[in-house]
Amino acid sequence: MESVTTILLLLLAVVASGALSRASPVPLPPPLVQIALGALIAAVADRGIVLEPDIFFLLFLPPLLFLDGWRIPKEALVRDRRAIVGLASGLVVFTVLGLGFVIHAMIPAIPMAVAFALAAILSPTDPVAVSAIAARVPIPKRLMQILEGEALFNDASGLVCMRFAVAAALTGTFSLVEAFGTFLWVATVGIAAGVAVTWAIIWVKSWISHRFGEHTSSQILVSILIPFGAYLAAERLHASGILAAVAAGITMSYAEQFGRALAVTRVRRNTVWDTIQFAANGVIFVLLGEQFPKIADGAAQVVQEAGHYRAAWLVIYVLGISAALIALRFAWVWLTLRFTLFRAARTRRGMQGTEWRVIAATSFAGVRGAITLAGILTLPLATQDGAPFPARDLAIFLAAGTIIVSLVAASIALPFLFKGLKLPPEPSHQKEEDRARIAAAKAAIETIDRLQHELGEGRDDADIYANAGSHIMEIYRRRIDSRSKTGDDAGLMRKIDAIERELRLAGLHAERDEIYRLGRTGQIPEESARSLVEEIDLVEARLTAKAPARTWR
């Protein structure tokens, strides 16, 4: 019973964090509010949640990484693949080496192998934290896509580096060849497992739906189970379950392009996944806040290992590590950008005068999060001879403190760095979208014209079918006309579309209010009212899918 109460309390904190974040007079990312609420829960409720790293990884990371892989634009991954690969692999190794020496030099009591292990688990950025920061900070779209791509793929690099650093701390040996071979196995088998599991489940699901019909709730549940299946399959093969979940999400996005699911399934599934994402993201940071006081107490007890006697040195260590992370990231991005500009000098003209701010923003946007917290908690309790693992509590505190500092630093620095920053305009896909709408409308007209003749052939009321078909085809012809305009005419048509959208939204709101009134007064059955409202909601969702609508209250 107490476990259920704790879960409900965590979810309540997530709900409260959203309201507090929106009510804040300054841009305050929800993760910071959630961490504070978690610490408040620990201080007041004293729940004493035991955070098992393996369970934490399994419950939270697969669905969140799967959803990020599912929704991230694939053309962005292809377009910026060099930058993403460089950040997800090269920067990880660069950070492990550089930060490992910095930690050992700053805190000599931490052995070199443990320092490298801590640096390794601090090297991956977190897609959950990056997305949370982007919700309140206006990060340019392309930079955000690069950061998300980096965060999706750098986990395997960091976790493999950590695994071998821990092994070196336990055994005193390290093999570069073995480490490289393990990384190849972890990455390739993990990705392959994610792809294979997803395609297999989708094929079985499609076969069942084709033979026996599609059940919406079952389809949604299957989509939720896919990331867990991919994660467990990869872990069973001693590969990266994290990469398997990401690969499963990317595979799911390609499979969805065939449009085999029912429209109602897609609408309801998106709603369910949005709720899962909101709840899981929030609970992760609430748990971090709940764990932090206990982690701080453990670190304060071992601070003397570093040769100091004041707990204030813990804050200095965290700030030093955070500054080193930002500096190493800045150096890597600057060097890679210099190399890119050396190969293509024309690029410099597009970023002249703003280059340093873009690099600085990229450096501060490398936020750490759930993967760092869960990974550092997997440090073993003891060495092979039974002695306590050196500086374990201190390493856990430094990792948790760095997560919080990275969130605070990004929240403060990014709005300043992006203020007034002029970047090359994002490429517009309006022409491609217009062509797609025209092609789709023409296909609809052709199908409707053919079907109205087939339905009305040999019937006395064939003219009814013709009239109905003409009415519907006229809607598609208007769409073709509006999307075929160019220049000033195109701007005028889009303005007309916007006005029509606002008027239609006002009408839909009035429809819904009237149906609710009829339902409350018993003039129509409750079931009928619910069905009619759902129809209106679907139309409104379509109208507001790409543009914020005015709230008619």
Long-range contacts (C-beta under 8 A, 24 or more apart in sequence): 2-47, 6-47, 6-49, 9-41, 9-45, 9-47, 10-41, 10-283, 10-286, 10-287, 10-290, 11-279, 11-282, 11-283, 13-37, 13-38, 13-41, 13-282, 13-286, 14-278, 14-279, 14-282, 14-283, 14-286, 17-282, 17-286, 18-278, 18-282, 21-136, 27-136, 27-137, 27-411, 27-415, 28-136, 28-411, 29-132, 29-133, 29-135, 29-136, 29-137, 29-407, 29-410, 29-411, 30-132, 30-135, 30-136, 30-281, 30-282, 30-285, 31-129, 31-132, 31-133, 31-281, 31-285, 31-369, 31-407, 32-404, 32-407, 32-408, 32-411, 34-282, 34-285, 34-286, 34-288, 34-289, 35-285, 35-286, 35-288, 35-289, 35-292, 35-404, 35-407, 36-289, 37-286, 37-289, 38-285, 38-286, 38-287, 38-288, 38-289, 38-290, 38-291, 38-292, 39-289, 39-290, 39-292, 39-293, 40-289, 41-286, 41-289, 41-290, 42-289, 42-290, 42-291, 42-292, 42-293, 42-294, 43-293, 47-290, 49-287, 49-290, 49-291, 51-287, 51-291, 51-374, 51-377, 53-374, 53-375, 53-377, 53-378, 54-378, 56-287, 56-370, 56-373, 56-374, 56-377, 57-241, 57-242, 57-374, 58-228, 58-231, 58-232, 60-280, 60-283, 60-284, 60-370, 61-231, 61-241, 61-242, 61-245, 61-370, 61-371, 61-374, 62-227, 62-228, 62-230, 62-231, 62-241, 62-245, 63-224, 63-227, 63-228, 63-245, 63-276, 63-277, 63-280, 64-127, 64-128, 64-277, 64-280, 64-281, 65-127, 65-152, 65-227, 65-242, 65-245, 65-246, 65-249, 66-226, 66-227, 66-230, 66-245, 66-246, 66-248, 66-249, 66-252, 67-249, 67-273, 67-276, 67-277, 68-127, 68-131, 68-148, 68-151, 68-152, 68-246, 68-249, 69-152, 69-245, 69-246, 69-247, 69-248, 69-249, 69-250, 69-252, 69-253, 70-249, 70-250, 70-252, 70-253, 70-256, 71-249, 71-253, 72-145, 72-148, 72-149, 72-152, 72-250, 73-145, 74-250, 74-253, 74-254, 76-142, 76-145, 76-146, 76-149, 77-145, 77-149, 77-250, 80-142, 80-145, 80-146, 80-149, 83-146, 83-336, 84-146, 84-149, 84-150, 84-153, 85-153, 86-332, 86-336, 87-146, 87-150, 87-154, 87-332, 87-333, 88-149, 88-150, 88-152, 88-153, 88-154, 88-157, 89-153, 89-154, 89-157, 90-332, 90-336, 91-123, 91-150, 91-154, 91-328, 91-329, 91-332, 92-120, 92-123, 92-124, 92-154, 92-157, 92-158, 92-161, 93-157, 93-161, 94-328, 94-332, 95-119, 95-122, 95-123, 95-325, 95-328, 95-329, 95-332, 96-120, 96-123, 96-158, 96-161, 96-165, 98-324, 98-328, 99-123, 99-321, 99-324, 99-325, 99-328, 100-165, 102-320, 102-321, 102-324, 103-321, 103-398, 106-317, 106-320, 106-321, 107-306, 107-317, 107-391, 107-394, 108-306, 108-307, 109-305, 109-306, 109-307, 109-391, 110-305, 110-306, 110-390, 110-391, 110-394, 110-395, 111-169, 111-390, 111-391, 113-165, 113-166, 113-168, 113-169, 113-172, 114-165, 114-169, 114-389, 114-390, 114-391, 114-395, 116-161, 116-165, 116-168, 117-162, 117-165, 117-166, 117-169, 117-379, 117-395, 118-376, 118-395, 118-398, 118-399, 119-165, 120-158, 120-159, 120-161, 120-162, 120-165, 121-158, 121-159, 121-162, 121-371, 121-372, 121-375, 121-376, 121-399, 122-158, 122-321, 122-325, 122-368, 122-372, 122-399, 122-402, 123-154, 123-157, 123-158, 123-161, 124-151, 124-154, 124-155, 124-157, 124-158, 124-159, 124-368, 124-371, 124-372, 125-150, 125-151, 125-154, 125-366, 125-367, 125-368, 125-369, 126-151, 126-367, 126-368, 126-369, 126-370, 126-371, 126-372, 127-151, 127-152, 128-281, 128-284, 128-369, 128-370, 129-367, 129-368, 129-369, 129-370, 129-403, 129-406, 129-407, 130-365, 130-367, 130-369, 131-281, 132-281, 132-285, 133-365, 133-367, 133-407, 133-410, 133-411, 133-414, 136-411, 137-410, 137-411, 137-414, 137-415, 137-418, 138-415, 138-418, 139-361, 139-365, 139-414, 139-418, 140-418, 140-423, 140-426, 141-426, 142-426, 143-358, 143-361, 143-362, 143-365, 146-362, 147-362, 147-365, 147-366, 152-246, 153-243, 153-246, 155-240, 155-242, 155-243, 155-371, 156-183, 156-186, 156-187, 156-190, 156-240, 156-242, 156-243, 157-183, 158-371, 158-375, 159-186, 159-240, 159-242, 159-371, 159-375, 160-186, 160-240, 162-375, 166-379, 166-380, 169-383, 169-389, 169-390, 170-380, 170-383, 170-384, 171-384, 185-238, 185-239, 186-238, 186-239, 186-240, 186-243, 187-239, 187-240, 187-243, 188-239, 189-234, 189-237, 189-238, 189-239, 189-240, 190-234, 190-239, 190-240, 190-241, 190-242, 190-243, 190-244, 190-247, 191-240, 191-243, 191-244, 191-246, 191-247, 192-247, 193-230, 193-233, 193-234, 193-237, 193-239, 193-244, 193-247, 194-230, 194-234, 194-243, 194-244, 194-245, 194-246, 194-247, 194-248, 194-251, 195-247, 195-248, 195-251, 196-233, 197-226, 197-229, 197-230, 197-233, 197-244, 197-248, 198-226, 198-230, 198-247, 198-248, 198-251, 198-252, 198-255, 199-251, 199-255, 201-225, 201-226, 201-229, 202-252, 202-255, 206-260, 209-260, 214-261, 214-262, 214-265, 216-262, 216-264, 216-265, 216-268, 219-261, 219-262, 219-265, 219-269, 220-265, 220-268, 220-269, 220-272, 223-252, 223-269, 223-273, 224-272, 224-273, 224-276, 226-252, 242-371, 267-538, 267-541, 284-369, 284-370, 284-373, 285-369, 285-370, 288-370, 288-373, 288-400, 288-403, 288-404, 291-373, 291-400, 292-400, 292-404, 295-393, 295-396, 295-397, 295-400, 296-397, 298-393, 298-396, 298-397, 299-393, 299-394, 299-396, 299-397, 299-398, 301-393, 302-391, 302-393, 302-394, 303-394, 305-391, 305-394, 306-394, 314-397, 314-398, 314-401, 315-401, 317-398, 317-401, 318-397, 318-398, 318-401, 318-402, 318-405, 319-405, 321-398, 321-402, 322-402, 322-405, 322-406, 322-409, 325-366, 325-402, 325-406, 326-363, 326-364, 326-366, 326-409, 327-363, 329-362, 329-363, 329-366, 330-359, 330-360, 330-362, 330-363, 333-359, 333-362, 333-363, 334-359, 350-424, 351-423, 351-424, 353-422, 354-421, 354-422, 354-423, 357-417, 357-418, 357-421, 358-421, 358-423, 360-413, 360-417, 361-413, 361-414, 361-417, 361-418, 361-421, 364-409, 364-410, 364-413, 364-414, 364-417, 365-410, 365-414, 366-406, 367-406, 367-407, 367-410, 368-399, 368-402, 368-403, 368-406, 369-403, 369-407, 372-399, 372-402, 372-403, 373-399, 373-400, 373-403, 375-399, 376-400, 434-483, 434-484, 437-479, 437-483, 438-479, 438-480, 438-483, 438-484, 441-476, 441-477, 441-479, 441-480, 441-483, 442-476, 442-480, 444-473, 444-476, 445-473, 445-476, 445-477, 448-472, 448-473, 448-476, 449-473, 498-547, 501-543, 501-547, 501-549, 502-549, 502-550, 504-539, 504-543, 505-540, 505-543, 505-544, 505-549, 505-550, 505-552, 506-550, 506-552, 508-536, 508-539, 508-540, 508-543, 509-552, 510-552, 511-536, 512-536, 512-537
